[in-house]
Amino acid sequence: MNNIIITTTPDFPGKQYEVLGMVMGSVVRAKHIGKSFLASMNAIGGGEITIYTELLNEARTTATQRMVAHAHQFGADAIINARYQSCSVMDGSSEVVAYGTAIKFIG
């Protein structure tokens, strides 16, 4: 994603770097009413509800892209300790937040 390394580890072994600060990106996505009905029908039988899986995958991708854009504003080379969090904002919509620590390699 635009030449920024993203890792879930709390540091970057073998490299010297300076911490630039926290970066984040978020998105709120709502379910489509027609798809929501189909998902409800699918839930009755059990198993994965692929409509919601796709919705959350798209939301994570968008949140990550926005986090990377924020890191670019810092002039970062990498994001360490990257995490995702999600919550329900209102009935039928969810927020996904991607966040981490922007760093710049030294030398």
N, CA, C and O atoms as a Tinker XYZ file with bonds, in Angstrom:
   428  protein
     1  N      0.838000   -1.180000    0.000000    73     2
     2  CA     0.000000    0.000000    0.000000    64     1     3
     3  C      0.884000    1.244000    0.000000    63     2     4     5
     4  O      1.246000    1.766000    1.054000    81     3
     5  N      1.210000    1.689000   -1.155000    73     3     6
     6  CA     1.993000    2.908000   -1.321000    64     5     7
     7  C      3.344000    2.849000   -0.621000    63     6     8     9
     8  O      3.792000    3.850000   -0.063000    81     7
     9  N      3.995000    1.698000   -0.641000    73     7    10
    10  CA     5.345000    1.520000   -0.111000    64     9    11
    11  C      5.483000    1.736000    1.384000    63    10    12    13
    12  O      6.594000    1.979000    1.856000    81    11
    13  N      4.432000    1.662000    2.129000    73    11    14
    14  CA     4.514000    1.728000    3.583000    64    13    15
    15  C      4.370000    0.307000    4.106000    63    14    16    17
    16  O      3.425000   -0.407000    3.772000    81    15
    17  N      5.327000   -0.081000    4.932000    73    15    18
    18  CA     5.291000   -1.406000    5.547000    64    17    19
    19  C      4.334000   -1.343000    6.731000    63    18    20    21
    20  O      4.386000   -0.416000    7.539000    81    19
    21  N      3.468000   -2.335000    6.823000    73    19    22
    22  CA     2.530000   -2.414000    7.940000    64    21    23
    23  C      2.784000   -3.726000    8.663000    63    22    24    25
    24  O      2.793000   -4.795000    8.052000    81    23
    25  N      2.994000   -3.631000    9.988000    73    23    26
    26  CA     3.227000   -4.835000   10.772000    64    25    27
    27  C      2.462000   -4.763000   12.091000    63    26    28    29
    28  O      2.225000   -3.678000   12.622000    81    27
    29  N      2.083000   -5.910000   12.607000    73    27    30
    30  CA     1.386000   -5.956000   13.892000    64    29    31
    31  C      2.359000   -6.052000   15.060000    63    30    32    33
    32  O      1.944000   -5.979000   16.217000    81    31
    33  N      3.651000   -6.215000   14.772000    73    31    34
    34  CA     4.634000   -6.300000   15.845000    64    33    35
    35  C      4.820000   -4.930000   16.499000    63    34    36    37
    36  O      4.629000   -3.905000   15.845000    81    35
    37  N      5.192000   -4.902000   17.786000    73    35    38
    38  CA     5.302000   -3.630000   18.497000    64    37    39
    39  C      6.567000   -2.832000   18.182000    63    38    40    41
    40  O      6.713000   -1.699000   18.639000    81    39
    41  N      7.478000   -3.414000   17.408000    73    39    42
    42  CA     8.683000   -2.691000   17.003000    64    41    43
    43  C      9.158000   -3.240000   15.665000    63    42    44    45
    44  O      8.529000   -4.128000   15.088000    81    43
    45  N     10.262000   -2.709000   15.182000    73    43    46
    46  CA    10.801000   -3.156000   13.898000    64    45    47
    47  C     12.238000   -3.620000   14.124000    63    46    48    49
    48  O     13.169000   -2.824000   14.004000    81    47
    49  N     12.427000   -4.909000   14.452000    73    47    50
    50  CA    13.750000   -5.430000   14.785000    64    49    51
    51  C     14.756000   -5.239000   13.638000    63    50    52    53
    52  O     14.424000   -5.389000   12.462000    81    51
    53  N     15.989000   -4.905000   14.024000    73    51    54
    54  CA    17.056000   -4.784000   13.046000    64    53    55
    55  C     17.132000   -3.441000   12.354000    63    54    56    57
    56  O     18.025000   -3.222000   11.536000    81    55
    57  N     16.221000   -2.538000   12.661000    73    55    58
    58  CA    16.206000   -1.209000   12.044000    64    57    59
    59  C     16.153000   -0.146000   13.148000    63    58    60    61
    60  O     15.498000   -0.318000   14.176000    81    59
    61  N     16.846000    0.925000   12.903000    73    59    62
    62  CA    16.714000    2.072000   13.794000    64    61    63
    63  C     15.645000    2.984000   13.209000    63    62    64    65
    64  O     15.576000    3.182000   11.996000    81    63
    65  N     14.823000    3.529000   14.075000    73    63    66
    66  CA    13.737000    4.382000   13.603000    64    65    67
    67  C     13.346000    5.378000   14.670000    63    66    68    69
    68  O     13.669000    5.226000   15.848000    81    67
    69  N     12.645000    6.397000   14.228000    73    67    70
    70  CA    12.050000    7.351000   15.155000    64    69    71
    71  C     10.536000    7.207000   15.073000    63    70    72    73
    72  O      9.978000    6.965000   14.003000    81    71
    73  N      9.894000    7.355000   16.198000    73    71    74
    74  CA     8.436000    7.282000   16.264000    64    73    75
    75  C      7.872000    8.639000   15.868000    63    74    76    77
    76  O      8.260000    9.669000   16.421000    81    75
    77  N      6.962000    8.633000   14.915000    73    75    78
    78  CA     6.355000    9.864000   14.423000    64    77    79
    79  C      5.014000   10.156000   15.084000    63    78    80    81
    80  O      4.623000   11.317000   15.200000    81    79
    81  N      4.320000    9.137000   15.509000    73    79    82
    82  CA     3.033000    9.327000   16.179000    64    81    83
    83  C      1.993000    8.319000   15.725000    63    82    84    85
    84  O      2.236000    7.498000   14.840000    81    83
    85  N      0.845000    8.401000   16.344000    73    83    86
    86  CA    -0.261000    7.495000   16.033000    64    85    87
    87  C     -0.927000    7.907000   14.728000    63    86    88    89
    88  O     -1.124000    9.092000   14.459000    81    87
    89  N     -1.264000    6.918000   13.932000    73    87    90
    90  CA    -2.008000    7.151000   12.700000    64    89    91
    91  C     -3.256000    6.281000   12.720000    63    90    92    93
    92  O     -3.284000    5.219000   13.342000    81    91
    93  N     -4.279000    6.751000   12.032000    73    91    94
    94  CA    -5.517000    5.974000   12.005000    64    93    95
    95  C     -6.325000    6.285000   10.760000    63    94    96    97
    96  O     -6.122000    7.298000   10.092000    81    95
    97  N     -7.232000    5.395000   10.476000    73    95    98
    98  CA    -8.191000    5.578000    9.409000    64    97    99
    99  C     -9.467000    4.884000    9.817000    63    98   100   101
   100  O     -9.425000    3.828000   10.449000    81    99
   101  N    -10.600000    5.459000    9.465000    73    99   102
   102  CA   -11.863000    4.819000    9.833000    64   101   103
   103  C    -12.884000    4.954000    8.719000    63   102   104   105
   104  O    -12.769000    5.804000    7.836000    81   103
   105  N    -13.872000    4.100000    8.786000    73   103   106
   106  CA   -14.971000    4.123000    7.826000    64   105   107
   107  C    -16.210000    3.565000    8.524000    63   106   108   109
   108  O    -16.119000    2.659000    9.352000    81   107
   109  N    -17.358000    4.118000    8.177000    73   107   110
   110  CA   -18.637000    3.594000    8.655000    64   109   111
   111  C    -19.373000    3.051000    7.439000    63   110   112   113
   112  O    -19.575000    3.763000    6.455000    81   111
   113  N    -19.765000    1.808000    7.512000    73   111   114
   114  CA   -20.483000    1.176000    6.406000    64   113   115
   115  C    -21.848000    0.718000    6.884000    63   114   116   117
   116  O    -22.004000    0.226000    8.001000    81   115
   117  N    -22.829000    0.889000    6.016000    73   115   118
   118  CA   -24.197000    0.470000    6.323000    64   117   119
   119  C    -24.588000   -0.698000    5.424000    63   118   120   121
   120  O    -24.103000   -0.834000    4.301000    81   119
   121  N    -25.463000   -1.520000    5.940000    73   119   122
   122  CA   -25.978000   -2.645000    5.160000    64   121   123
   123  C    -27.027000   -2.151000    4.173000    63   122   124   125
   124  O    -27.786000   -1.230000    4.474000    81   123
   125  N    -27.068000   -2.755000    3.013000    73   123   126
   126  CA   -28.108000   -2.495000    2.023000    64   125   127
   127  C    -29.352000   -3.248000    2.468000    63   126   128   129
   128  O    -29.263000   -4.424000    2.820000    81   127
   129  N    -30.493000   -2.603000    2.461000    73   127   130
   130  CA   -31.728000   -3.199000    2.976000    64   129   131
   131  C    -32.068000   -4.525000    2.300000    63   130   132   133
   132  O    -32.491000   -5.467000    2.971000    81   131
   133  N    -31.892000   -4.610000    0.995000    73   131   134
   134  CA   -32.189000   -5.860000    0.285000    64   133   135
   135  C    -31.227000   -6.968000    0.669000    63   134   136   137
   136  O    -31.629000   -8.114000    0.873000    81   135
   137  N    -29.950000   -6.615000    0.767000    73   135   138
   138  CA   -28.939000   -7.604000    1.156000    64   137   139
   139  C    -29.131000   -8.019000    2.608000    63   138   140   141
   140  O    -28.887000   -9.171000    2.967000    81   139
   141  N    -29.569000   -7.083000    3.441000    73   139   142
   142  CA   -29.809000   -7.386000    4.845000    64   141   143
   143  C    -30.907000   -8.438000    4.987000    63   142   144   145
   144  O    -30.814000   -9.334000    5.826000    81   143
   145  N    -31.944000   -8.322000    4.163000    73   143   146
   146  CA   -33.027000   -9.305000    4.186000    64   145   147
   147  C    -32.503000  -10.684000    3.786000    63   146   148   149
   148  O    -32.813000  -11.687000    4.428000    81   147
   149  N    -31.698000  -10.718000    2.706000    73   147   150
   150  CA   -31.125000  -11.996000    2.262000    64   149   151
   151  C    -30.217000  -12.586000    3.335000    63   150   152   153
   152  O    -30.214000  -13.799000    3.547000    81   151
   153  N    -29.452000  -11.742000    4.007000    73   151   154
   154  CA   -28.575000  -12.213000    5.076000    64   153   155
   155  C    -29.388000  -12.809000    6.220000    63   154   156   157
   156  O    -28.993000  -13.818000    6.806000    81   155
   157  N    -30.524000  -12.188000    6.538000    73   155   158
   158  CA   -31.395000  -12.701000    7.591000    64   157   159
   159  C    -31.910000  -14.089000    7.241000    63   158   160   161
   160  O    -31.989000  -14.965000    8.102000    81   159
   161  N    -32.258000  -14.285000    5.977000    73   159   162
   162  CA   -32.725000  -15.593000    5.530000    64   161   163
   163  C    -31.597000  -16.625000    5.625000    63   162   164   165
   164  O    -31.828000  -17.770000    6.012000    81   163
   165  N    -30.380000  -16.213000    5.270000    73   163   166
   166  CA   -29.225000  -17.100000    5.346000    64   165   167
   167  C    -28.919000  -17.472000    6.793000    63   166   168   169
   168  O    -28.526000  -18.605000    7.070000    81   167
   169  N    -29.096000  -16.529000    7.716000    73   167   170
   170  CA   -28.785000  -16.762000    9.122000    64   169   171
   171  C    -29.686000  -17.829000    9.735000    63   170   172   173
   172  O    -29.292000  -18.510000   10.682000    81   171
   173  N    -30.873000  -17.971000    9.207000    73   171   174
   174  CA   -31.807000  -18.966000    9.736000    64   173   175
   175  C    -31.211000  -20.368000    9.595000    63   174   176   177
   176  O    -31.348000  -21.201000   10.491000    81   175
   177  N    -30.561000  -20.615000    8.481000    73   175   178
   178  CA   -29.973000  -21.931000    8.247000    64   177   179
   179  C    -28.610000  -22.127000    8.885000    63   178   180   181
   180  O    -28.090000  -23.243000    8.902000    81   179
   181  N    -28.027000  -21.066000    9.407000    73   179   182
   182  CA   -26.709000  -21.164000   10.030000    64   181   183
   183  C    -25.598000  -21.023000    9.004000    63   182   184   185
   184  O    -25.859000  -20.969000    7.802000    81   183
   185  N    -24.379000  -20.964000    9.469000    73   183   186
   186  CA   -23.227000  -20.841000    8.594000    64   185   187
   187  C    -22.798000  -19.398000    8.403000    63   186   188   189
   188  O    -23.347000  -18.481000    9.014000    81   187
   189  N    -21.814000  -19.218000    7.548000    73   187   190
   190  CA   -21.261000  -17.894000    7.294000    64   189   191
   191  C    -22.244000  -17.020000    6.528000    63   190   192   193
   192  O    -22.924000  -17.483000    5.613000    81   191
   193  N    -22.307000  -15.773000    6.908000    73   191   194
   194  CA   -23.129000  -14.798000    6.192000    64   193   195
   195  C    -22.157000  -13.984000    5.345000    63   194   196   197
   196  O    -21.607000  -12.979000    5.796000    81   195
   197  N    -21.959000  -14.435000    4.116000    73   195   198
   198  CA   -20.917000  -13.868000    3.258000    64   197   199
   199  C    -21.139000  -12.399000    2.929000    63   198   200   201
   200  O    -20.172000  -11.675000    2.688000    81   199
   201  N    -22.379000  -11.942000    2.912000    73   199   202
   202  CA   -22.663000  -10.535000    2.635000    64   201   203
   203  C    -21.988000   -9.658000    3.685000    63   202   204   205
   204  O    -21.409000   -8.625000    3.351000    81   203
   205  N    -22.060000  -10.065000    4.956000    73   203   206
   206  CA   -21.440000   -9.291000    6.035000    64   205   207
   207  C    -19.926000   -9.456000    6.025000    63   206   208   209
   208  O    -19.196000   -8.514000    6.331000    81   207
   209  N    -19.457000  -10.633000    5.679000    73   207   210
   210  CA   -18.014000  -10.847000    5.571000    64   209   211
   211  C    -17.426000   -9.906000    4.526000    63   210   212   213
   212  O    -16.400000   -9.270000    4.768000    81   211
   213  N    -18.064000   -9.816000    3.380000    73   211   214
   214  CA   -17.600000   -8.920000    2.310000    64   213   215
   215  C    -17.667000   -7.465000    2.756000    63   214   216   217
   216  O    -16.744000   -6.696000    2.487000    81   215
   217  N    -18.739000   -7.078000    3.429000    73   215   218
   218  CA   -18.903000   -5.714000    3.909000    64   217   219
   219  C    -17.761000   -5.330000    4.854000    63   218   220   221
   220  O    -17.180000   -4.253000    4.719000    81   219
   221  N    -17.441000   -6.199000    5.801000    73   219   222
   222  CA   -16.383000   -5.899000    6.759000    64   221   223
   223  C    -15.001000   -5.954000    6.117000    63   222   224   225
   224  O    -14.119000   -5.181000    6.491000    81   223
   225  N    -14.799000   -6.849000    5.161000    73   223   226
   226  CA   -13.512000   -6.881000    4.443000    64   225   227
   227  C    -13.291000   -5.576000    3.679000    63   226   228   229
   228  O    -12.192000   -5.021000    3.696000    81   227
   229  N    -14.333000   -5.089000    3.012000    73   227   230
   230  CA   -14.233000   -3.810000    2.294000    64   229   231
   231  C    -13.973000   -2.668000    3.268000    63   230   232   233
   232  O    -13.181000   -1.772000    2.976000    81   231
   233  N    -14.629000   -2.692000    4.417000    73   231   234
   234  CA   -14.439000   -1.637000    5.417000    64   233   235
   235  C    -13.016000   -1.658000    5.963000    63   234   236   237
   236  O    -12.416000   -0.598000    6.140000    81   235
   237  N    -12.458000   -2.846000    6.237000    73   235   238
   238  CA   -11.069000   -2.943000    6.711000    64   237   239
   239  C    -10.097000   -2.414000    5.671000    63   238   240   241
   240  O     -9.143000   -1.715000    6.011000    81   239
   241  N    -10.332000   -2.743000    4.400000    73   239   242
   242  CA    -9.465000   -2.254000    3.326000    64   241   243
   243  C     -9.493000   -0.735000    3.258000    63   242   244   245
   244  O     -8.443000   -0.099000    3.163000    81   243
   245  N    -10.679000   -0.149000    3.304000    73   243   246
   246  CA   -10.808000    1.308000    3.261000    64   245   247
   247  C    -10.149000    1.949000    4.471000    63   246   248   249
   248  O     -9.430000    2.938000    4.328000    81   247
   249  N    -10.380000    1.402000    5.659000    73   247   250
   250  CA    -9.774000    1.952000    6.878000    64   249   251
   251  C     -8.245000    1.875000    6.797000    63   250   252   253
   252  O     -7.553000    2.801000    7.218000    81   251
   253  N     -7.723000    0.776000    6.258000    73   251   254
   254  CA    -6.273000    0.626000    6.119000    64   253   255
   255  C     -5.722000    1.658000    5.141000    63   254   256   257
   256  O     -4.694000    2.278000    5.412000    81   255
   257  N     -6.389000    1.849000    4.018000    73   255   258
   258  CA    -5.954000    2.851000    3.039000    64   257   259
   259  C     -5.926000    4.248000    3.661000    63   258   260   261
   260  O     -5.015000    5.030000    3.388000    81   259
   261  N     -6.900000    4.557000    4.478000    73   259   262
   262  CA    -6.947000    5.869000    5.134000    64   261   263
   263  C     -5.860000    6.001000    6.198000    63   262   264   265
   264  O     -5.303000    7.083000    6.384000    81   263
   265  N     -5.557000    4.908000    6.894000    73   263   266
   266  CA    -4.463000    4.921000    7.866000    64   265   267
   267  C     -3.132000    5.166000    7.152000    63   266   268   269
   268  O     -2.305000    5.946000    7.626000    81   267
   269  N     -2.926000    4.504000    6.015000    73   267   270
   270  CA    -1.703000    4.694000    5.222000    64   269   271
   271  C     -1.609000    6.136000    4.732000    63   270   272   273
   272  O     -0.530000    6.729000    4.762000    81   271
   273  N     -2.712000    6.700000    4.285000    73   271   274
   274  CA    -2.711000    8.097000    3.844000    64   273   275
   275  C     -2.316000    9.022000    4.990000    63   274   276   277
   276  O     -1.586000    9.992000    4.783000    81   275
   277  N     -2.790000    8.729000    6.185000    73   275   278
   278  CA    -2.428000    9.516000    7.362000    64   277   279
   279  C     -0.930000    9.371000    7.637000    63   278   280   281
   280  O     -0.263000   10.350000    7.972000    81   279
   281  N     -0.402000    8.155000    7.496000    73   279   282
   282  CA     1.033000    7.916000    7.712000    64   281   283
   283  C      1.871000    8.685000    6.691000    63   282   284   285
   284  O      2.949000    9.179000    7.020000    81   283
   285  N      1.385000    8.786000    5.465000    73   283   286
   286  CA     2.084000    9.565000    4.432000    64   285   287
   287  C      2.195000   11.036000    4.840000    63   286   288   289
   288  O      3.196000   11.690000    4.550000    81   287
   289  N      1.177000   11.545000    5.505000    73   287   290
   290  CA     1.215000   12.938000    5.968000    64   289   291
   291  C      2.361000   13.160000    6.957000    63   290   292   293
   292  O      2.908000   14.260000    7.041000    81   291
   293  N      2.723000   12.111000    7.708000    73   291   294
   294  CA     3.837000   12.178000    8.646000    64   293   295
   295  C      5.182000   11.964000    7.946000    63   294   296   297
   296  O      6.230000   12.244000    8.526000    81   295
   297  N      5.159000   11.472000    6.708000    73   295   298
   298  CA     6.398000   11.100000    6.031000    64   297   299
   299  C      6.927000    9.757000    6.510000    63   298   300   301
   300  O      8.136000    9.525000    6.501000    81   299
   301  N      6.038000    8.881000    6.923000    73   299   302
   302  CA     6.410000    7.593000    7.516000    64   301   303
   303  C      6.902000    6.587000    6.478000    63   302   304   305
   304  O      6.532000    6.637000    5.305000    81   303
   305  N      7.745000    5.676000    6.949000    73   303   306
   306  CA     8.199000    4.543000    6.149000    64   305   307
   307  C      7.435000    3.273000    6.498000    63   306   308   309
   308  O      7.329000    2.356000    5.684000    81   307
   309  N      6.905000    3.229000    7.714000    73   307   310
   310  CA     6.231000    2.016000    8.177000    64   309   311
   311  C      5.227000    2.355000    9.277000    63   310   312   313
   312  O      5.256000    3.432000    9.873000    81   311
   313  N      4.343000    1.395000    9.518000    73   311   314
   314  CA     3.397000    1.469000   10.635000    64   313   315
   315  C      3.592000    0.204000   11.453000    63   314   316   317
   316  O      3.443000   -0.908000   10.945000    81   315
   317  N      3.926000    0.382000   12.719000    73   315   318
   318  CA     4.085000   -0.766000   13.612000    64   317   319
   319  C      2.878000   -0.853000   14.545000    63   318   320   321
   320  O      2.119000    0.103000   14.705000    81   319
   321  N      2.726000   -2.031000   15.156000    73   319   322
   322  CA     1.657000   -2.264000   16.122000    64   321   323
   323  C      0.279000   -1.959000   15.535000    63   322   324   325
   324  O     -0.583000   -1.413000   16.223000    81   323
   325  N      0.071000   -2.312000   14.264000    73   323   326
   326  CA    -1.194000   -2.045000   13.579000    64   325   327
   327  C     -2.310000   -2.918000   14.160000    63   326   328   329
   328  O     -2.114000   -4.097000   14.455000    81   327
   329  N     -3.469000   -2.310000   14.311000    73   327   330
   330  CA    -4.627000   -2.994000   14.889000    64   329   331
   331  C     -5.894000   -2.557000   14.171000    63   330   332   333
   332  O     -5.923000   -1.525000   13.501000    81   331
   333  N     -6.944000   -3.367000   14.325000    73   331   334
   334  CA    -8.286000   -3.028000   13.850000    64   333   335
   335  C     -9.243000   -3.090000   15.025000    63   334   336   337
   336  O     -9.068000   -3.875000   15.957000    81   335
   337  N    -10.247000   -2.255000   14.956000    73   335   338
   338  CA   -11.323000   -2.309000   15.934000    64   337   339
   339  C    -12.610000   -1.987000   15.204000    63   338   340   341
   340  O    -12.614000   -1.186000   14.270000    81   339
   341  N    -13.699000   -2.604000   15.622000    73   339   342
   342  CA   -14.982000   -2.307000   14.997000    64   341   343
   343  C    -16.059000   -2.216000   16.063000    63   342   344   345
   344  O    -15.951000   -2.790000   17.147000    81   343
   345  N    -17.092000   -1.480000   15.717000    73   343   346
   346  CA   -18.235000   -1.361000   16.620000    64   345   347
   347  C    -19.469000   -1.011000   15.804000    63   346   348   349
   348  O    -19.374000   -0.562000   14.662000    81   347
   349  N    -20.605000   -1.222000   16.404000    73   347   350
   350  CA   -21.865000   -0.850000   15.784000    64   349   351
   351  C    -22.132000    0.617000   16.106000    63   350   352   353
   352  O    -22.110000    1.014000   17.271000    81   351
   353  N    -22.383000    1.418000   15.078000    73   351   354
   354  CA   -22.646000    2.835000   15.281000    64   353   355
   355  C    -24.140000    3.046000   15.526000    63   354   356   357
   356  O    -24.545000    3.786000   16.423000    81   355
   357  N    -24.935000    2.383000   14.712000    73   355   358
   358  CA   -26.386000    2.390000   14.866000    64   357   359
   359  C    -26.880000    1.108000   14.224000    63   358   360   361
   360  O    -26.108000    0.400000   13.578000    81   359
   361  N    -28.137000    0.806000   14.390000    73   359   362
   362  CA   -28.667000   -0.424000   13.824000    64   361   363
   363  C    -28.418000   -0.464000   12.315000    63   362   364   365
   364  O    -28.870000    0.413000   11.578000    81   363
   365  N    -27.707000   -1.473000   11.874000    73   363   366
   366  CA   -27.474000   -1.642000   10.445000    64   365   367
   367  C    -26.188000   -1.036000    9.931000    63   366   368   369
   368  O    -25.925000   -1.096000    8.730000    81   367
   369  N    -25.363000   -0.443000   10.814000    73   367   370
   370  CA   -24.098000    0.108000   10.342000    64   369   371
   371  C    -22.986000   -0.169000   11.352000    63   370   372   373
   372  O    -23.225000   -0.273000   12.555000    81   371
   373  N    -21.776000   -0.283000   10.832000    73   371   374
   374  CA   -20.609000   -0.563000   11.662000    64   373   375
   375  C    -19.467000    0.362000   11.290000    63   374   376   377
   376  O    -19.314000    0.747000   10.131000    81   375
   377  N    -18.669000    0.714000   12.282000    73   375   378
   378  CA   -17.448000    1.475000   12.049000    64   377   379
   379  C    -16.271000    0.522000   12.191000    63   378   380   381
   380  O    -16.236000   -0.309000   13.098000    81   379
   381  N    -15.310000    0.651000   11.288000    73   379   382
   382  CA   -14.055000   -0.080000   11.388000    64   381   383
   383  C    -12.951000    0.956000   11.453000    63   382   384   385
   384  O    -12.892000    1.871000   10.632000    81   383
   385  N    -12.070000    0.805000   12.441000    73   383   386
   386  CA   -10.940000    1.706000   12.630000    64   385   387
   387  C     -9.656000    0.889000   12.506000    63   386   388   389
   388  O     -9.517000   -0.173000   13.113000    81   387
   389  N     -8.720000    1.405000   11.710000    73   387   390
   390  CA    -7.369000    0.844000   11.626000    64   389   391
   391  C     -6.441000    1.868000   12.265000    63   390   392   393
   392  O     -6.526000    3.057000   11.959000    81   391
   393  N     -5.551000    1.415000   13.153000    73   391   394
   394  CA    -4.646000    2.350000   13.805000    64   393   395
   395  C     -3.307000    1.683000   14.108000    63   394   396   397
   396  O     -3.201000    0.458000   14.184000    81   395
   397  N     -2.307000    2.511000   14.276000    73   395   398
   398  CA    -0.970000    2.013000   14.578000    64   397   399
   399  C     -0.028000    3.175000   14.830000    63   398   400   401
   400  O     -0.461000    4.321000   14.950000    81   399
   401  N      1.260000    2.876000   14.911000    73   399   402
   402  CA     2.278000    3.876000   15.175000    64   401   403
   403  C      3.129000    4.080000   13.932000    63   402   404   405
   404  O      3.734000    3.137000   13.424000    81   403
   405  N      3.173000    5.318000   13.443000    73   403   406
   406  CA     3.976000    5.650000   12.263000    64   405   407
   407  C      5.440000    5.810000   12.691000    63   406   408   409
   408  O      5.742000    6.424000   13.714000    81   407
   409  N      6.340000    5.239000   11.877000    73   407   410
   410  CA     7.770000    5.368000   12.155000    64   409   411
   411  C      8.521000    5.779000   10.887000    63   410   412   413
   412  O      8.050000    5.568000    9.770000    81   411
   413  N      9.692000    6.365000   11.087000    73   411   414
   414  CA    10.590000    6.760000   10.002000    64   413   415
   415  C     11.924000    6.091000   10.275000    63   414   416   417
   416  O     12.484000    6.230000   11.362000    81   415
   417  N     12.438000    5.357000    9.280000    73   415   418
   418  CA    13.724000    4.686000    9.436000    64   417   419
   419  C     14.853000    5.710000    9.468000    63   418   420   421
   420  O     14.825000    6.710000    8.752000    81   419
   421  N     15.830000    5.446000   10.299000    73   419   422
   422  CA    17.009000    6.317000   10.417000    64   421   423
   423  C     18.179000    5.609000    9.723000    63   422   424   425
   424  O     18.447000    4.435000    9.979000    81   423
   425  N     18.861000    6.334000    8.854000    73   423   426
   426  CA    20.054000    5.798000    8.203000    64   425   427
   427  C     19.831000    4.926000    7.051000    63   426   428
   428  O     20.789000    4.438000    6.451000    81   427
